[in-house]
Structure formats: structure tokens, C-alpha cells
Amino acid sequence: PNIYFHFGDGFEGLPEFAPFDKILITAAAPSIPEKLWEQLKVRGIMVIPVDESETVQRMLRLTKKKDGMAKRESFDEFSFVPMLQGKSQG
């Protein structure tokens, strides 16, 4: 009953439901999407694969600190499909 599905631009997030305790991204982003970071609570966690090259991403676990900065933990290399910006339903 607490699961909602949305289709749209993942870079925009869902500001109407923010702030979030956790955000899990399952597509490779060229960088950390600023709008998603803004929607994360203080002490919230974001897990995201970030591009290091055209074929390899680094998995990051980011914890939002009180000052808005990130505690950054880096894990192995992975290969994900790209996160596409500007996509809408239709």
C-alpha cells in the first residue's frame, strides 16, 4: 500500500513527495542530479552509479550531512544503462 510508481524525468525527482529518507538510482548518471540531492533529507542516503567513462560507472553511497555536503563512499565499478534527461511519458 505504500508503493507508488511514476514515469518521467528521473533528474527531476518527485518534489511533491520530498523530502526522502533514501533515494536509489538504477541508471548511470553523468553526475549527481542536483534536484534529487535537494530532495534528500539530512542524514538521508542516496545510492547512485556515476559515470567514470562511457562503459563504466562507480557506485556511490552518499549520506547528506547537516551542512548539505555529502559523506561519499565509493564502491566497485559497474555497468548500467544511462539515465536519460528530458524524457516524459508518452
Sequence and secondary structure as in RCSB ss.txt:
>XXXX:A:sequence
PNIYFHFGDGFEGLPEFAPFDKILITAAAPSIPEKLWEQLKVRGIMVIPVDESETVQRMLRLTKKKDGMAKRESF
DEFSFVPMLQGKSQG
>XXXX:A:secstr
       S TTT  GGG  EEEEE  SBBSS  HHHHHTEEEEEEEEEEEESSSS EEEEEEEE TTS EEEEEE
EEE   B  SS    
